[in-house]
Amino acid sequence: MTTQQMLLLATCVYLAILAATTYFTRATRRRFLAALAGGLAVAVIGVGVEVLFQTLGFWHYPSADQPYGPPMMYPLVVVMWAVLALLGWRVMRRYGWRGQAVFLTAVTVVGTLRDYLIAGQALGFIVLAPGPLTVLVDGACWAGTTALAQAVMRMVAGPAREDRLARGPWEAA
């Protein structure tokens, strides 16, 4: 499977996950669009982050000739971080800032492990430089971009606690 096919398949899978996340979190249309705006912000900033850290030698993508990731990766980034923004919104709504801290920590750990074990070793999608500094930089990228997605969502749709939930199909209009 080529990199482009892998990214297209992953985008389709994450679109289904986004649909399920939107449904089960009961996100309103405004919250959903705000989550997409957060994902878009991460994708735009992500290009700059990729250029910086590839130039510094922390990682590179074997399938990409340019100093950033494969272009097909960025629509996937929008969808992935929209999912993370919606999940973080519900965590914030239910558990407050402590829950948010736990959520960001979990995303950081799981995301960094995903990069090393799945994207790096299993799929060969990314080559990460050895050493603890690369782990710290990768983790900081996961934490920072997830926080960015949630901050943009909050700016667009407002604070989590003030948000009304969308009606479920079982509720009367």
FENQUIZI-V387253 format. One record per residue. N is the residue number from 1. RES is the residue in one letter. BURIAL is + if it has 16 or more other ideal C-beta (glycine too) atoms within 10 Angstrom, else -. Layout:
N&RES&BURIAL, N&RES&BURIAL
//
This chain:
1&M&-, 2&T&-, 3&T&+, 4&Q&-, 5&Q&-, 6&M&+, 7&L&+, 8&L&-, 9&L&-, 10&A&+, 11&T&+, 12&C&-, 13&V&-, 14&Y&+, 15&L&-, 16&A&-, 17&I&-, 18&L&+, 19&A&-, 20&A&-, 21&T&+, 22&T&+, 23&Y&-, 24&F&-, 25&T&+, 26&R&+, 27&A&+, 28&T&+, 29&R&-, 30&R&-, 31&R&+, 32&F&+, 33&L&-, 34&A&+, 35&A&+, 36&L&+, 37&A&+, 38&G&+, 39&G&+, 40&L&+, 41&A&+, 42&V&+, 43&A&+, 44&V&-, 45&I&+, 46&G&+, 47&V&+, 48&G&-, 49&V&+, 50&E&+, 51&V&-, 52&L&-, 53&F&+, 54&Q&+, 55&T&-, 56&L&-, 57&G&-, 58&F&+, 59&W&+, 60&H&+, 61&Y&+, 62&P&-, 63&S&+, 64&A&+, 65&D&-, 66&Q&-, 67&P&-, 68&Y&+, 69&G&+, 70&P&+, 71&P&-, 72&M&+, 73&M&+, 74&Y&+, 75&P&+, 76&L&+, 77&V&+, 78&V&+, 79&V&+, 80&M&+, 81&W&+, 82&A&+, 83&V&+, 84&L&+, 85&A&+, 86&L&+, 87&L&+, 88&G&+, 89&W&+, 90&R&+, 91&V&+, 92&M&+, 93&R&+, 94&R&-, 95&Y&-, 96&G&-, 97&W&-, 98&R&-, 99&G&-, 100&Q&+, 101&A&-, 102&V&-, 103&F&+, 104&L&+, 105&T&-, 106&A&-, 107&V&+, 108&T&+, 109&V&-, 110&V&-, 111&G&+, 112&T&+, 113&L&-, 114&R&-, 115&D&+, 116&Y&+, 117&L&-, 118&I&-, 119&A&+, 120&G&+, 121&Q&-, 122&A&-, 123&L&-, 124&G&-, 125&F&+, 126&I&+, 127&V&-, 128&L&+, 129&A&-, 130&P&-, 131&G&-, 132&P&-, 133&L&-, 134&T&+, 135&V&+, 136&L&-, 137&V&+, 138&D&+, 139&G&+, 140&A&-, 141&C&+, 142&W&+, 143&A&+, 144&G&-, 145&T&+, 146&T&+, 147&A&+, 148&L&+, 149&A&+, 150&Q&+, 151&A&-, 152&V&+, 153&M&+, 154&R&+, 155&M&-, 156&V&+, 157&A&+, 158&G&-, 159&P&-, 160&A&+, 161&R&-, 162&E&-, 163&D&+, 164&R&-, 165&L&-, 166&A&+, 167&R&-, 168&G&-, 169&P&-, 170&W&-, 171&E&-, 172&A&-, 173&A&-
//
